[in-house]
Amino acid sequence: MVPHVTADDGAKIFYKDWGTDGSPVLLSHGWPLNSDAWEAAALFLAKNGHRAIAHDRRGHGRSSQTWHGNEMDTYADDLACLIEHLDLRDLTLVGHSTGGGEVVHYIGRHGSSRVSKVVLVSAVPPLMLRTDDNPEGLPIETFDGIRAGEAANRSQLYRNLADGPFFGHNRRQDVDQGFRDAFWLQSMACGHRGAYECIAAFSATDFRPDLAKIDVPTLVVHGDDDQIVPFEVGGKRSAEMIDGAVLKVYEGSGHALPDTDRDRLHADLLEFIDA
């Protein structure tokens, strides 16, 4: 039987639940991937005494490909359904890229009563899109270009991202083919509408009010050569906005830290969670 939780609108949200009765860690993935992106970390955490949970966001992977609800409010509410369904408490929320937006928006909408710690990895908050009150953001043309690629030939878009800026392969040509192939495979399992609409969700959602509500220990991890969510746009500013946040900068690293910097990230996750 495939494990899933039913969201408020009837959507089925697929999840994995690995490990022991140790403190739970919920891992939220980036666009347009699914929970497979966190498998190595989930296995590592489970082997080290934790309960590791990872879900496929609606529209992604094995979850329902809904026509509606492909925006951050619904993503956060789906996450709340999963957390309540599993009755998770003393929970560490870990979000990579878009998943970082999802976990902070969950706290913004549902509070932190079940949450003990937060980890943001290459995450999209506070706000990626350049606006009048967010001049440090990226221009709308950046995201319009991704939307155009998604609409015209999304398979090629995912190849280009994998072979280029997502892993930083365009810098050094040193990222294993397997990582790049896995990115393409997971991306193609995402529904076309869900993938297209999620571009606005991760780029135009203003997470600054959510960051102000985070009242638990928080670790922010970001590469200073991130070409997807530049460090100055994402991790640096998020760490400044979250009271007491710890910032770890991976020098020379790009966006896909769960793959490219796996051992270091796993060690940092375990140290922070167990502290």
C-alpha positions, 0 to 999 in steps of 0.5 A: 500500500502506497502511504499517503495523506488526504488533503482538505480538498481530497488531494493525495499527498505521498510520503515516506516514513523511515527509521525509528521512534527517535525525534522526527525530521521532515524533509521538504524538496525543491522544484520540480523534484520530489521526496527522492531528492532527500533519500540520501539524507533520510537514510542517513538520519534514520540510520542515526536514530531519527524518524525521517519523513519526506513527502511529494508536494502536490503536483510533484512525483506520486502525489495528486496532480491537481489543477488548483492549489499549486501555490504556497498557501495550499502547499503549507496546508498540505504539510499541516495535514501530513504533520497532524496525520502522523501526529509529529511533535518535537519536529525538525523541519528541513527545506531545500529551495522551494521546500524552504519556502514551504516550511517557513510558510507552514510556520507562518500559517500554522505556528510552531507548536509542533516544531522544535527546529528549522533548517533552510538549505539553499532556500527561496525566502525571504523573496526572490522576485524584485519588487519596489520594496525588494530591490535586491531580488531577481528581475521578473524576466528571470522567472518569465524565462523559466516559464517560457522554457516550461511551456515550450519544452520542459524536458529540455529545460530540465536538461539545461538546468541539470547540466548548468546552474542547478548543480553548478556543472557549468562552472567546473563540469564535475557533477556526476551524470547520475545526479543530473539524470535523477534531476531530469527524471524527478522533474519529468514526474512533476505535472506540467501545470503544477510545475508551471504554477510552482514557478510563481509560488517559489519566486513571488511569494513574500516569506518575510512575514513568515520569517518574522514568526519563526521562534525556534532555533534555525540553521541557514545553509547556503552556497556562496556560488548558488546560481538559482537562489543567489546567497545575497538574495536568499540565505544571507537575508533570511539569516538576518531576518530570523532571530538567533539564526545560525548561518553556515556558508559553503564557500564555492558551492552551488544550489544542489547541496543535498547532492554536491555537498552531501557528506558535509550537509549530513554532518551539519544536519545531524549536529544541529538536530542533536544539539 
